């Protein structure tokens, strides 16, 4: 008994000693907040969740009714299972739906309790899934009711909200534990430490598990055809061997094949065929080979490219069909019962397969083997790829796949980004292709004869500061010129003439010959004009090679291109050029009899009269002067009598074109401002044009009669002796 008393007193004394001396007990380390990360937007309290989603009518969004969508809460969440701020939060134990009333209750209670330097954030989207409710007294079978409210579906292990900042675990539990009862499905309090312990426990259970029958085993041997319902893996099973491939890894490898092939081909072209692959027909220095030269012109690059593209194309055809079914089997199905949606999905699948086939054709046939087929296949591939991306992105939005999960929204954003990048890349490629063709035109590149450096035309002046007193020569035609005369070299040999061979004869361009004569008249007018203001105006158009030859178009050219607002000055410029044309015509008439020895036949005189008529038409001479010239020739006996005159008249009428009365009437009306003119004035103008054309004969019908008949046949509206265009 004494011993027991002693033991009891010792035990009691030790307990009393520990109570009185708490400093000897082990204490937990004080919690610090040095690793706390606050929200970047500066919003520390829970924002209000909208009770109804907003729809963008510009994107074709509108309210829709659907089923309860229990599939959206089935299974385990795979993405939003970790705490972003590594502190505390609420997580769903099983799946369920959160209504707008639950969001408002939690927001009001939690925001009321939060102190300074404490924050809370939502980890779930706003309510978007509609819930319908029939009116009171509605009979069964009367259709689906109206939308009553919206909910947010949540899967198991999904983080619903987070709490952080300068807050202890005890405070966080006090804030959140009683809120778990508000939800209509089980919810638990979690922290970063609790989540790590759960992961370690799951890993330990998996390691100590002796039961070999699990999901991996069932999927491996395809028990009860379970692989048919699994969309995340692909497996090829034989009698003895099994090839198991992750679907994500399979997609990444398939997508990386073209990029890998391009990188390998360019690297091999630089290492093995640098000079041949960087050579250009315009002798421009290149640092990298073109894609066509790198993948199709040399070996072994072409075989590597064709092999990897073939391996890339086969799975893409399967994926095109799978994507079509993916759109048609959307769980929301807002447009799946529409015929146009189903038809558009099939069209998108067809365009995708056409794009793949064009890519195979483009790879198989190079530009060296068959340029026409290669060009058509490239254009088809580019057009089909852009059209398919636009249609597929639009269908993904209308199918409802975007709203089924957060992954759908991220996928849609990636599609928008890739589609925009593809369109921009195609536009940039077309722009640089045009610039390449423009700057590789004949006469653009020159060669410095002193340092043998190839230059563009706009770089010659800058190069002249380095190589003074140097001469330059054109790379295409070989013509030499100095620093002051190279700008006048605006024309050169064409590519057909340069590469056409020794026996190539270039066809004469009649329109270019007329334009050259007109430019010569303009140059002579610039030299002979004395008015300073007029000379400055004509100096501005010296460098243009497309100066119009008609008065109206010439004045419009000066007003629009040269920005000359003074119309009288433009008319003076035209008159100056017309006078110079008249002088050149007279000089040509004086030189022609001298060349022929003063003996002119009737055919030559007729041609001379026609030339006079054309000159008078340009210079604004009167028709009566031409008629008097004809009468003088007839009186002087220049026309032969009898059969010769008849034959000559037949020849001239056969060679001349018939006068177009209707076209002349419409042209005269179009030249007016309002498209209308008095009949008397219109008749005088058209008959004057008819007489100036030189096609009037004594045996012809009266021009006024012809004019009246043609005007009636046109059927133009005539109001108070004024003709109008329709």
C-alpha positions in Angstrom: 0.0 0.0 0.0 2.8 2.3 0.8 4.5 1.6 -2.5 1.2 2.3 -4.4 0.8 5.6 -2.5 4.3 6.6 -3.4 3.8 5.8 -7.1 0.5 7.7 -7.2 2.1 10.7 -5.6 5.0 10.7 -8.0 2.6 10.5 -11.0 0.4 13.3 -9.6 3.5 15.4 -8.9 4.8 15.0 -12.5 1.5 16.0 -14.0 1.3 19.0 -11.7 4.9 19.9 -12.7 4.0 19.8 -16.5 0.9 21.9 -16.0 2.8 24.6 -14.1 5.8 24.6 -16.5 4.2 24.6 -20.0 7.3 26.0 -21.6 8.8 22.5 -21.4 6.0 21.1 -23.6 6.6 20.9 -27.4 4.9 23.8 -29.1 3.8 24.0 -32.8 5.7 26.3 -35.1 4.0 29.7 -35.6 2.3 30.0 -39.0 3.7 32.7 -41.3 2.1 34.3 -44.3 5.2 35.0 -46.4 4.1 32.7 -49.2 0.6 34.0 -49.6 -0.4 35.0 -53.1 -3.3 37.4 -53.4 -5.6 37.6 -56.5 -4.0 39.7 -59.3 -7.1 41.6 -60.1 -7.3 43.1 -56.5 -10.8 41.7 -55.9 -10.7 40.1 -52.4 -14.4 39.3 -51.9 -16.7 37.0 -53.8 -18.3 38.6 -56.8 -22.0 38.2 -57.5 -22.9 35.4 -59.9 -25.4 36.3 -62.6 -28.6 34.4 -62.3 -28.9 34.0 -66.1 -26.2 33.7 -68.7 -25.7 36.4 -71.3 -26.1 35.5 -75.0 -24.4 37.2 -77.9 -26.8 37.5 -80.8 -24.0 38.4 -83.2 -22.6 34.9 -82.6 -25.9 33.2 -83.1 -26.4 32.5 -79.4 -29.9 32.3 -78.0 -31.8 30.7 -75.1 -32.3 26.9 -75.4 -34.0 24.2 -73.4 -32.4 20.9 -72.7 -32.7 17.8 -70.6 -31.4 17.6 -67.0 -27.9 16.6 -68.3 -27.1 14.2 -65.5 -24.0 13.1 -67.5 -22.4 16.5 -66.7 -22.1 15.6 -63.0 -21.1 11.9 -63.6 -17.5 10.9 -62.9 -14.6 12.6 -61.3 -13.2 16.1 -62.2 -9.7 15.8 -63.8 -8.6 19.5 -64.1 -9.9 21.7 -61.2 -8.8 19.5 -58.3 -6.0 21.5 -56.9 -5.9 24.8 -54.9 -4.5 27.7 -56.8 -3.5 29.7 -53.8 -2.3 26.7 -51.8 -4.5 27.5 -48.7 -8.1 26.4 -48.0 -11.4 25.8 -49.8 -14.4 23.6 -50.4 -14.5 20.6 -52.6 -17.3 18.4 -53.9 -17.4 14.8 -52.6 -19.9 13.7 -55.3 -21.4 15.4 -58.3 -24.3 17.9 -58.1 -25.8 21.1 -59.2 -25.4 24.6 -57.7 -28.2 27.1 -58.2 -28.1 30.9 -58.2 -29.7 30.9 -54.7 -26.8 28.9 -53.3 -24.3 31.2 -54.8 -26.0 34.3 -53.3 -26.3 32.7 -49.8 -22.6 31.7 -49.7 -21.4 35.1 -51.0 -23.4 37.0 -48.4 -22.3 34.9 -45.5 -18.6 34.6 -46.5 -18.1 38.2 -47.5 -19.5 39.3 -44.1 -16.9 37.2 -42.2 -13.8 38.1 -44.2 -11.3 40.4 -42.5 -8.6 42.7 -43.9 -6.0 40.9 -46.1 -8.3 37.9 -46.5 -9.9 36.9 -49.8 -12.2 34.4 -51.4 -12.6 33.4 -55.1 -15.0 31.2 -57.0 -13.6 28.1 -58.8 -16.8 27.3 -60.7 -18.5 29.1 -63.6 -21.7 31.0 -63.3 -25.0 29.1 -63.8 -25.6 28.2 -67.5 -27.5 25.0 -67.6 -31.3 25.7 -67.9 -33.9 24.2 -65.6 -37.5 24.2 -66.8 -40.8 24.2 -64.8 -44.3 23.8 -66.0 -47.0 26.2 -65.0 -49.4 25.3 -62.2 -52.3 23.1 -63.5 -50.6 22.3 -66.8 -51.6 19.0 -68.2 -49.0 16.3 -68.8 -47.9 16.1 -72.4 -48.3 19.8 -73.1 -44.6 20.1 -73.9 -41.6 21.3 -72.0 -42.2 24.1 -69.6 -40.6 27.5 -69.6 -37.1 28.1 -68.2 -37.3 28.7 -64.4 -33.7 29.1 -63.4 -30.1 28.1 -64.2 -27.6 25.8 -62.4 -23.9 25.0 -62.6 -23.0 21.2 -62.9 -20.1 20.1 -60.6 -18.3 16.7 -60.7 -16.7 14.9 -57.7 -13.5 16.4 -56.3 -14.1 19.7 -58.0 -12.9 22.8 -56.0 -15.9 25.1 -55.6 -14.3 28.1 -53.9 -11.0 29.1 -52.2 -10.3 31.2 -49.1 -6.8 32.6 -48.5 -4.7 35.5 -47.3 -3.7 36.1 -43.7 -6.0 33.4 -42.3 -5.4 30.4 -40.0 -6.9 27.0 -40.6 -9.1 27.3 -37.5 -10.6 30.6 -39.0 -11.1 29.0 -42.4 -13.0 26.0 -40.9 -15.2 28.4 -38.9 -16.0 30.3 -42.1 -16.7 27.3 -44.4 -17.8 24.3 -42.4 -21.4 25.5 -41.8 -21.7 26.5 -45.5 -21.3 22.8 -46.5 -24.8 22.2 -45.3 -26.2 24.7 -47.9 -25.3 22.5 -50.8 -27.7 19.8 -52.0 -24.8 17.3 -52.4 -21.9 16.4 -50.0 -19.1 19.0 -49.8 -16.0 18.9 -47.6 -13.4 21.3 -46.3 -10.0 20.9 -47.8 -6.5 22.5 -47.4 -3.3 22.0 -49.3 -2.0 19.7 -46.5 -5.2 17.6 -46.6 -5.0 17.2 -50.4 -1.4 16.1 -50.3 -2.2 13.5 -47.6 -5.1 12.1 -49.8 -2.8 11.8 -52.8 -0.2 9.9 -50.7 -2.9 7.7 -49.4 -4.2 6.9 -52.8 -0.7 6.2 -54.1 -0.1 3.9 -51.1 -3.3 2.0 -51.7 -2.5 1.5 -55.3 1.0 0.1 -54.4 -0.4 -2.3 -51.7 -3.3 -3.5 -53.8 -3.1 -7.2 -54.5 -6.3 -7.4 -56.5 -5.2 -7.4 -60.2 -8.7 -6.8 -61.5 -8.9 -3.1 -62.0 -9.8 -0.6 -64.7 -6.4 -0.8 -66.4 -6.7 -4.6 -66.7 -10.2 -4.4 -68.1 -9.1 -1.8 -70.7 -6.0 -3.7 -71.6 -7.9 -6.9 -72.5 -11.0 -5.0 -73.7 -13.3 -6.8 -71.3 -17.0 -6.6 -72.4 -15.9 -4.3 -75.2 -15.1 -1.5 -72.7 -12.6 0.1 -75.1 -15.5 1.1 -77.4 -16.7 3.6 -74.7 -13.2 5.0 -73.9 -12.1 8.0 -75.9 -8.7 8.7 -74.3 -6.6 5.7 -75.4 -6.0 3.8 -78.6 -5.0 0.1 -78.6 -4.0 -2.4 -81.3 -4.5 -6.0 -80.0 -3.2 -9.1 -81.7 -3.2 -12.8 -80.6 0.1 -12.5 -78.7 1.2 -8.8 -78.8 -0.5 -5.6 -77.6 0.3 -2.1 -78.7 -1.1 0.5 -76.3 -0.9 4.2 -77.3 -2.1 7.2 -75.4 -4.5 9.2 -77.6 -3.0 12.5 -76.5 0.5 11.3 -77.4 -0.8 9.9 -80.7 -2.2 13.3 -81.7 0.9 15.1 -80.7 3.1 12.7 -82.7 0.8 12.9 -85.8 0.7 16.7 -85.7 4.5 17.0 -85.3 5.3 14.9 -88.4 5.0 17.8 -91.0 7.0 20.2 -88.9 9.7 17.6 -88.3 9.8 16.7 -92.0 10.2 20.4 -92.9 13.0 20.9 -90.4 14.9 17.8 -91.6 14.5 18.8 -95.2 15.8 22.4 -94.7 18.7 21.2 -92.6 19.7 18.6 -95.2 19.3 21.1 -98.0 21.6 23.6 -96.2 24.2 20.9 -95.5 24.2 19.0 -98.8 22.8 21.4 -101.5 23.3 24.9 -100.2 24.2 26.6 -103.5 21.5 24.8 -105.6 18.7 25.3 -103.1 19.3 29.0 -102.5 19.7 29.9 -106.2 17.1 32.3 -107.8 16.4 33.2 -111.4 16.8 36.9 -110.6 20.2 36.4 -108.9 19.0 37.7 -105.6 21.0 36.4 -102.6 19.1 34.0 -100.4 20.1 32.8 -96.9 17.6 30.0 -96.6 16.2 27.7 -99.4 12.6 27.9 -100.5 10.2 25.3 -99.2 9.7 23.9 -102.7 13.4 23.6 -103.3 14.0 22.0 -99.9 11.3 19.3 -100.0 11.0 18.4 -103.6 14.1 19.2 -105.7 16.9 17.0 -104.1 17.4 13.6 -102.6 17.1 12.4 -99.9 15.0 15.3 -98.8 12.1 14.5 -101.2 11.8 10.9 -99.9 11.8 12.0 -96.2 9.1 14.6 -96.9 6.9 12.2 -98.8 7.2 9.4 -96.2 6.4 11.6 -93.2 3.5 13.4 -95.0 2.0 10.0 -95.9 2.2 8.9 -92.3 0.6 12.1 -91.3 -2.3 12.0 -93.8 -3.7 8.5 -93.0 -4.7 9.3 -89.4 -6.1 12.7 -90.4 -8.7 11.1 -92.6 -9.9 9.0 -89.7 -9.9 12.1 -87.5 -12.0 14.1 -90.0 -14.7 11.5 -89.7 -14.4 11.4 -86.0 -14.7 15.2 -85.7 -17.9 15.1 -87.7 -19.4 12.5 -85.3 -18.1 14.6 -82.4 -20.1 17.6 -83.5 -23.3 15.6 -84.3 -23.3 13.9 -80.9 -23.0 17.0 -78.7 -24.8 16.6 -75.3 -26.5 20.0 -75.5 -27.7 19.5 -79.1 -29.1 23.0 -79.8 -29.1 22.6 -83.6 -28.7 18.8 -84.1 -32.2 18.4 -85.2 -31.8 21.0 -88.0 -31.1 19.8 -91.5 -28.7 22.6 -92.3 -26.4 21.7 -89.3 -26.2 18.0 -90.3 -25.5 19.0 -94.0 -22.8 21.6 -93.0 -21.0 19.0 -90.8 -20.8 16.6 -93.8 -19.6 19.4 -96.1 -16.9 20.3 -93.5 -15.8 16.7 -93.4 -15.7 16.5 -97.2 -13.6 19.7 -97.4 -11.2 18.3 -94.8 -10.7 15.1 -96.7 -10.2 17.1 -99.9 -7.5 19.2 -98.1 -5.7 16.0 -97.1 -5.9 14.6 -100.7 -4.6 17.9 -102.1 -1.7 17.8 -99.7 -0.8 14.2 -100.8 -1.0 15.3 -104.5 1.1 18.4 -103.7 3.7 16.2 -102.1 3.8 13.5 -104.7 4.1 15.8 -107.8 6.8 18.5 -107.5 6.9 21.8 -109.5 9.8 20.5 -111.5 7.9 17.4 -112.7 4.5 19.0 -113.5 4.2 22.7 -112.7 0.5 23.0 -113.7 -0.7 20.1 -111.5 1.5 21.3 -108.6 0.1 24.8 -108.8 -3.5 23.6 -108.8 -2.9 21.2 -105.9 -1.3 24.0 -103.9 -4.2 26.4 -104.5 -6.7 23.6 -103.6 -4.8 22.8 -100.4 -4.6 26.5 -99.3 -8.3 27.2 -100.1 -9.7 24.0 -98.5 -7.6 24.4 -95.4 -8.9 28.0 -94.8 -12.5 27.1 -95.5 -12.4 24.1 -93.3 -11.0 26.0 -90.4 -13.6 28.7 -90.6 -16.5 26.2 -90.9 -15.2 23.9 -88.2 -14.7 26.7 -85.7 -18.3 28.0 -86.4 -19.8 24.5 -86.1 -18.0 23.9 -82.8 -19.7 27.0 -81.5 -23.2 26.1 -82.7 -22.9 22.4 -81.7 -22.8 23.3 -78.0 -19.4 21.6 -77.4 -18.0 25.0 -76.3 -20.4 25.1 -73.3 -20.2 21.5 -72.1 -17.0 22.0 -70.1 -14.1 24.4 -69.4 -12.0 22.3 -71.8 -14.5 23.1 -74.5 -14.1 26.8 -74.0 -10.3 26.5 -74.0 -10.5 24.4 -77.2 -12.7 27.0 -78.9 -10.2 29.8 -78.0 -7.4 27.8 -79.5 -9.4 27.2 -82.6 -10.0 31.0 -83.0 -6.3 31.7 -82.5 -5.1 29.1 -85.0 -7.7 30.1 -87.5 -6.7 33.8 -87.3 -3.0 32.8 -87.5 -3.6 30.7 -90.6 -5.5 33.4 -92.5 -2.9 36.0 -91.6 -0.1 33.6 -92.7 -1.8 33.0 -96.1 -2.3 36.8 -96.6 1.4 37.4 -95.8 2.5 34.6 -98.1 0.5 36.1 -101.0 1.9 39.6 -100.2 5.5 38.4 -100.2 4.9 36.3 -103.3 3.6 39.4 -105.1 6.5 41.5 -103.9 8.9 38.8 -105.1 7.4 38.8 -108.6 7.3 42.6 -108.7 10.9 43.1 -107.7 12.1 40.3 -110.0 10.7 42.0 -113.1 13.1 42.8 -115.9 15.1 46.0 -115.4 14.7 46.2 -111.7 18.1 44.7 -110.8 21.3 46.4 -111.8 25.0 45.5 -111.4 27.7 47.9 -110.4 30.6 47.6 -112.9 33.2 48.6 -110.3 32.4 46.3 -107.3 30.1 43.8 -109.2 27.4 44.2 -106.5 23.8 43.5 -107.6 21.5 46.3 -106.6 17.8 47.1 -106.8 16.9 50.3 -108.7 16.0 52.2 -105.5 19.4 51.4 -104.0 21.6 52.9 -106.8 21.7 56.4 -105.4 22.8 55.2 -102.0 25.4 53.0 -103.5 26.8 55.9 -105.5 28.2 57.4 -102.3 30.5 54.4 -102.0 31.5 53.8 -105.6 31.9 57.2 -107.1 32.2 57.6 -110.9 31.0 54.1 -111.4 28.8 52.8 -114.2 25.9 50.4 -113.9 24.4 47.8 -116.2 21.0 46.1 -116.3 21.1 42.4 -115.4 18.5 41.6 -118.0 19.4 43.5 -121.1 23.0 44.4 -120.4 22.4 48.1 -121.1 25.0 50.4 -119.5 24.2 53.8 -118.0 25.6 56.3 -115.5 24.3 57.5 -112.1 22.3 60.3 -113.7 20.7 58.3 -116.5 19.7 55.1 -114.8 16.2 56.4 -113.9 15.3 56.7 -117.6 15.7 53.0 -117.9 12.0 52.1 -117.4 11.7 49.4 -120.1 13.6 46.3 -120.7 13.5 42.9 -122.5 10.6 40.7 -121.6 11.1 37.3 -120.0 9.7 35.6 -123.2 12.3 37.3 -125.3 15.1 36.6 -122.8 14.4 32.9 -122.3 12.7 32.2 -125.6 15.8 31.0 -127.5 17.6 32.2 -130.6 14.7 31.9 -133.1 12.1 33.6 -130.8 10.3 36.5 -132.5 8.2 38.7 -130.3 4.8 39.8 -131.5 4.2 43.5 -132.2 2.1 45.2 -129.6 0.0 47.7 -131.5 -1.4 49.4 -128.4 2.1 50.0 -127.1 3.1 51.6 -130.4 0.2 54.1 -130.2 1.0 54.8 -126.6 4.7 55.4 -127.4 3.7 57.9 -130.2 1.5 59.7 -127.7 4.2 59.9 -125.1 6.5 61.4 -127.7 3.9 64.1 -128.4 3.7 64.8 -124.7 7.5 65.1 -124.4 7.7 67.5 -127.4 4.9 69.6 -125.8 6.9 69.8 -122.6 9.9 71.1 -124.5 8.1 73.7 -126.6 5.7 75.2 -123.9 6.6 78.7 -122.6 4.0 79.2 -119.9 5.8 78.5 -116.6 2.7 77.2 -114.7 1.8 75.0 -117.6 5.3 73.7 -118.0 5.5 72.8 -114.3 2.2 70.8 -114.7 3.5 68.9 -117.8 6.8 68.2 -116.0 4.9 66.3 -113.3 3.5 63.8 -115.8 6.8 63.2 -117.6 7.6 60.0 -115.8 4.1 58.4 -116.4 3.8 55.8 -119.1 0.0 55.5 -118.9 -1.1 59.0 -119.9 -4.7 58.8 -121.5 -5.1 59.7 -125.1 -8.7 61.0 -124.8 -9.5 64.6 -123.6 -12.0 63.6 -120.9 -9.8 60.9 -119.5 -6.7 63.1 -119.7 -8.4 65.8 -117.6 -9.6 63.3 -115.1 -6.1 61.8 -114.9 -4.7 65.3 -114.1 -7.3 66.0 -111.5 -7.2 62.6 -109.7 -3.6 61.4 -110.0 -1.7 64.7 -110.2 -4.2 66.5 -107.8 -4.7 69.5 -110.1 -7.9 71.3 -109.1 -7.8 74.0 -111.8 -9.8 72.6 -114.7 -8.8 75.4 -117.0 -5.2 74.6 -116.6 -5.9 71.0 -117.5 -7.7 72.1 -120.6 -4.7 74.3 -121.6 -2.4 71.3 -121.1 -4.6 69.2 -123.4 -4.7 71.9 -126.1 -0.9 72.2 -125.9 -0.5 68.5 -126.6 -3.1 68.6 -129.3 -1.3 71.4 -131.1 1.9 69.4 -130.9 0.1 66.4 -132.4 -1.2 68.6 -135.3 2.3 69.8 -136.0 3.7 66.3 -136.1 0.8 65.2 -138.4 1.6 68.1 -140.8 5.3 67.3 -140.8 4.5 63.6 -141.6 2.2 64.8 -144.5 5.0 67.0 -146.0 7.6 64.2 -145.8 5.4 61.5 -147.4 5.2 63.1 -150.9 8.9 63.6 -150.9 9.5 59.9 -150.2 7.1 58.9 -153.0 8.7 61.3 -155.5 5.6 63.5 -155.8 3.5 60.8 -157.5 0.5 59.9 -155.4 -2.0 57.3 -156.4 -5.7 57.4 -155.6 -5.2 54.8 -152.8 -2.5 56.9 -151.2 -4.7 60.0 -151.4 -7.5 58.1 -149.8 -5.2 57.0 -146.9 -4.0 60.6 -146.6 -7.6 61.8 -146.3 -8.3 59.2 -143.6 -5.2 60.4 -141.7 -6.5 64.0 -142.0 -9.8 62.9 -140.6 -8.2 61.2 -137.6 -6.0 64.2 -137.0 -8.9 66.5 -137.2 -10.8 64.4 -134.8 -8.0 64.6 -132.3 -7.3 68.3 -132.7 -10.9 69.4 -132.8 -11.0 70.6 -136.4 -14.3 71.1 -138.1 -15.9 68.5 -140.4 -16.4 71.0 -143.2 -12.6 71.3 -143.8 -12.4 67.6 -144.5 -15.3 67.8 -146.9 -13.7 70.7 -148.8 -10.5 68.7 -149.0 -12.3 65.8 -150.6 -14.0 68.2 -153.1 -10.7 69.7 -154.1 -9.2 66.3 -154.8 -12.2 65.3 -156.9 -12.0 68.6 -158.9 -8.3 68.2 -159.5 -8.9 64.7 -160.9 -7.1 62.9 -158.2 -9.8 60.2 -158.2 -9.9 57.9 -161.2 -13.1 57.5 -163.1 -15.0 54.5 -164.2 -14.2 51.1 -163.0 -11.2 52.2 -161.0 -13.3 54.5 -158.8 -15.9 51.8 -158.2 -13.2 49.3 -157.3 -11.5 51.8 -155.0 -14.8 52.6 -153.3 -15.4 48.9 -152.8 -12.0 48.5 -151.2 -12.4 51.4 -148.9 -15.9 50.4 -147.7 -14.7 46.8 -147.2 -11.7 47.9 -145.1 -13.6 50.5 -143.1 -15.8 49.5 -140.2 -19.5 50.3 -140.3 -20.5 53.3 -138.2 -22.3 52.3 -134.9 -25.2 54.7 -134.5 -26.6 53.3 -131.3 -23.2 53.3 -129.6 -22.6 56.9 -130.7 -26.0 57.9 -129.2 -25.3 56.3 -125.9 -21.7 57.6 -125.7 -23.0 61.2 -126.3 -25.5 60.8 -123.5 -23.0 59.3 -121.1 -20.6 62.2 -121.6 -23.2 64.6 -120.1 -23.5 65.1 -116.4 -27.1 64.0 -115.9 -27.2 61.5 -118.8 -29.8 63.6 -120.7 -29.7 66.0 -123.7 -32.0 67.7 -126.1 -32.9 65.8 -129.3 -31.7 68.6 -131.6 -28.3 68.9 -129.9 -27.9 65.1 -129.7 -28.7 64.8 -133.4 -26.1 67.4 -134.4 -23.4 65.8 -132.3 -24.0 62.2 -133.6 -24.3 63.3 -137.2 -21.0 65.3 -136.8 -19.3 62.1 -135.5 -20.8 60.2 -138.4 -19.4 62.7 -141.0 -16.0 62.8 -139.2 -15.7 59.0 -139.4 -15.4 59.3 -143.2 -18.0 56.6 -143.9 -20.7 58.9 -145.5 -21.3 58.6 -149.3 -23.6 60.4 -151.7 -25.6 57.2 -152.2 -26.3 56.7 -148.5 -29.6 57.5 -146.9 -30.1 60.9 -145.2 -28.3 60.9 -141.8 -31.2 62.5 -140.1 -33.5 59.7 -141.2 -31.0 57.1 -140.0 -30.6 58.9 -136.6 -34.4 59.0 -136.1 -34.8 55.3 -136.8 -31.9 54.3 -134.5 -33.2 56.5 -131.7 -36.6 54.9 -131.9 -35.1 51.4 -131.9 -33.2 52.1 -128.7 -36.4 52.8 -126.8 -34.9 55.6 -124.7 -37.4 57.7 -122.7 -38.1 61.1 -124.3 -39.8 63.8 -122.2 -40.4 67.3 -123.6 -37.8 66.9 -126.4 -35.2 65.7 -124.0 -33.6 62.2 -124.3 -32.6 60.3 -121.1 -30.6 57.2 -120.5 -32.5 54.3 -118.8 
